[in-house]
Amino acid sequence: MAQAVLLGEDARGRSAPNPNVGCLIVRDGEIVGRGATAAGGRPHAEAVALSSAGKTAAGATAYVTLEPCAHDSERGPACADLLAEAGLARVVVAMRDPDPRTDGKGLARLRDAGVEVRVGIARSAARASLSGWLTRLALGRPRITLKLALSIDGKIALPSGESKWITGEDARHHVHRERAHSDMILVGRGTYLADRPRLDVRLPGLEERSPRRALLTRGEAVAGWETLQSPQDVYRLHDVNDLLVEGGSSTATAFLSADLVDRILIYRAPIIVGEGKSSFGYVGLDAIADAHERWRLTGERRLGVDRLEVYERVRG
C-alpha cells in the first residue's frame, strides 16, 4: 500500500477535480500493474493499473488508496465494476470514499461480485496524500498552503523589499516540488509588481508540472493569470484541490485573517535581517491566549543550511 500511496502522491497537482489515487496490482508476490489518476482526472488509477496488468490481473490483489468509485460517468465506467470484471481475487483499500456517490457502494459491489475486500490499511498516509481533494469535498474549497521564507527573526525581506534569496538552493528546490504538487499558485499584486515572479517549476523533468497562476487583486487582470478579488473567492475554485499561497505579507495576512489557511510551510534561514518586512500584519487576534492550540507542528527537517517547519491548522 505504501507504493500505491506514492503513486497517488505523484498525481497530486494534476488530477483535479478528481482525487489523486494510486493503485498497485500484485500477483504471486510480483507487481503486475500500477497506475495513478491521470491528468485532468481520467482515466482513474484502477483503470490505468488494469490496463498495465492486462490478463495477469485475474486472481491478483489490488491495493488502492481510495475506495473504487461506484458511479458511471460520461468519461468512463465505475472502477468497482472494472476490478470485478477483471477477476481480481482481493482488493485492499486504504480508506472509504466520502463522496456520497460512492461512500460504501464501491466496496459493496466488489463483495457482491465475490471479491475479498479489506479496508483501512495505511489510512493515515492515504488521507494525508488526498487531503487537498478531501478538503474541497468537505469545505467546498481547496486545501490552502501558505509558504513563507523567513529569517531567524521572522522577516521576509529587507526594508527595501529585497528578498532574493533568503533561503538556500535546497530549500528553493523543495518549494519547486511543492509547486509541482499544487494545482494553482497565488501571490498578491504587490509581489507581482515587485518581483514579476514566474511561479513555474524549474526542476529537471518536472517543468511541465508548472501550475496555474493566480493574483489576489481588485485591480486590472494580468494576461495569463487568473484573478481572485478576495480570499473568499477560493470557494469558486471547483477544479483546484491544492492551492499554494506564496506571498507577500498582505496576502498572507488576508488569508490568515479569513482563517482559510490549512497548512503553513516555513523555510527558516540562519540569518538575521533586523529591521525589515514582517511576515504578517494583524490577523484578528486580540489576546495571546487565543493564539494557542490553533496550529500543530506536523513535520520538520533540514534542507541544507535551512530548516523546514510544517504546521497544520487544528479544526474541530
Order of alpha helices (4+ residues) and beta strands (2+ residues): alpha-beta-beta-alpha-beta-alpha-beta-alpha-beta-alpha-alpha-beta-beta-alpha-beta-alpha-beta-beta-beta-alpha-beta-beta-beta-beta
